[in-house]
């Protein structure tokens, strides 16, 4: 199990369209992936869960992955977030 902190840089945060891109990317990996903000942890493959965190621009989230492709999963999701969800 590994984790990585990621800053959300796009103007709308992790809402609607960016969250959909994030979920689609998360679902492309075999590992179990969570998103953590403050004291809440949700399944990164669940749109409702991710939206419920209310992540806005400038916030930092922690990505946690456990599985055979955990390193690849965190790198891919972090790159997507750092690109402003334009990849």
C-alpha positions in Angstrom: 0.0 0.0 0.0 1.4 3.4 -1.0 0.1 7.0 -0.8 0.8 10.3 -2.4 -0.5 13.8 -1.8 -1.8 15.7 -4.8 -2.8 19.4 -5.2 -5.9 20.1 -7.2 -5.1 23.0 -9.6 -8.0 23.2 -12.0 -10.6 26.0 -11.5 -13.6 23.8 -10.7 -11.8 21.4 -8.3 -12.8 17.8 -8.3 -16.4 18.3 -9.4 -18.6 17.1 -12.3 -16.5 16.7 -15.4 -13.0 16.5 -13.7 -14.4 13.9 -11.3 -15.7 11.9 -14.2 -12.3 11.9 -15.8 -10.7 11.0 -12.5 -13.1 8.0 -11.9 -12.6 6.7 -15.5 -8.8 6.8 -14.9 -9.1 5.1 -11.5 -11.2 2.4 -13.0 -8.5 1.6 -15.6 -6.3 0.2 -12.8 -6.6 -3.2 -11.0 -5.6 -1.8 -7.6 -7.9 -0.6 -4.9 -7.7 3.2 -4.8 -8.9 5.6 -2.2 -9.1 9.4 -2.0 -8.6 11.0 1.4 -9.4 14.5 2.4 -9.3 15.6 6.0 -10.7 12.7 8.0 -12.8 11.2 5.1 -11.7 8.3 2.8 -13.7 7.3 -0.2 -13.4 4.8 -3.1 -11.6 6.6 -6.0 -13.7 4.5 -8.4 -17.0 5.9 -7.0 -18.3 9.1 -8.6 -20.7 9.8 -5.7 -17.9 9.2 -3.2 -15.4 11.5 -4.9 -18.1 14.2 -5.4 -19.1 13.9 -1.7 -15.6 15.1 -0.6 -16.2 18.6 -2.0 -12.7 19.1 -3.3 -12.1 22.6 -4.6 -9.2 24.3 -6.3 -6.1 24.6 -4.2 -7.0 21.7 -1.9 -4.7 18.8 -1.4 -6.0 15.2 -1.4 -4.2 12.0 -0.5 -4.3 9.2 -3.0 -3.9 5.7 -1.6 -3.5 2.6 -3.7 -3.1 -1.1 -2.9 -2.6 -3.8 -5.5 -0.5 -5.0 -8.4 -0.3 -1.7 -10.3 -0.5 0.6 -7.3 2.6 2.7 -8.3 1.3 3.1 -11.8 -2.2 4.0 -10.5 -0.9 6.8 -8.2 1.4 8.2 -10.9 -1.4 8.2 -13.5 -3.9 9.8 -11.2 -1.5 12.4 -9.9 -0.4 13.4 -13.4 -4.1 13.8 -14.4 -4.8 16.1 -11.4 -1.6 18.1 -11.9 -2.5 18.6 -15.6 -5.8 20.3 -14.5 -7.6 17.2 -15.9 -6.7 18.0 -19.5 -4.8 14.8 -20.3 
